[in-house]
Amino acid sequence: DSGVTQTPKHLITATGQRVTLRCSPRSGDLSVYWYQQSLDQGLQFLIQYYNGEERAKGNILERFSAQQFPDLHSELNLSSLELGDSALYFCASSVGAAGNQPQHFGDGTRLSIL
Amino acid sequence: AQRVTQPEKLLSVFKGAPVELKCNYSYSGSPELFWYVQYSRQRLQLLLRHISRESIKGFTADLNKGETSFHLKKPFAQEEDSAMYYCVHRGSRLTFGEGTQLTVNP
């Protein structure tokens, strides 16, 4: 158990909808990272938050947004969903702000768009 | 562009056979590279890192600067090795290769 918790495990919704994915980092970790894993593009870094502030941005669409709350849990918001957004979304956490530290991954949320 | 490349999306071997998962990189200098593994329906886990020169679950990986490679090897594959393997570069952030799905058949 990595200590990183993601909810929900599975989410099925329709195109045009909006969903929120939640991540609780490992105790003591201040950084949270979001990744998208799709069949055709592998694992893509989306965004990193450190202690409530956005730290780094990757290949995140404008339809997607994230935030990290004072209790350090993070939410990834996906809006105007398209079929291509179907993927496994992973959250990871690490102690510090540097994006190259060892990261501990959650089980992921599988998002299916119908 | 600087990147990590895993040329094989799928690799299938029989139990007991040697296995090599290829990884090439285009970063200059002395890159820090890792292998992550994702077993079916489980989270990504760090398998090994090149700086520690360790052997985990029988797997080893050597950084070859001349060939700019960091191939993952195991002399005798086991069925439980079936998983997705990612070669990862540690720069300002972790950059993942496309991944190789390894299937070890009985």
Chai-1 contact restraints between the chains, C-beta under 6 A:
chainA,res_idxA,chainB,res_idxB,connection_type,confidence,min_distance_angstrom,max_distance_angstrom,comment,restraint_id
A,G42,B,E98,contact,1.0,0.0,6.0,A-B,restraint_1
A,G42,B,G99,contact,1.0,0.0,6.0,A-B,restraint_2
A,L43,B,F96,contact,1.0,0.0,6.0,A-B,restraint_3
A,A56,B,R93,contact,1.0,0.0,6.0,A-B,restraint_4
A,G99,B,S92,contact,1.0,0.0,6.0,A-B,restraint_5
A,G99,B,R93,contact,1.0,0.0,6.0,A-B,restraint_6
A,N100,B,R90,contact,1.0,0.0,6.0,A-B,restraint_7
A,F105,B,R43,contact,1.0,0.0,6.0,A-B,restraint_8
A,F105,B,L44,contact,1.0,0.0,6.0,A-B,restraint_9
A,D107,B,R43,contact,1.0,0.0,6.0,A-B,restraint_10
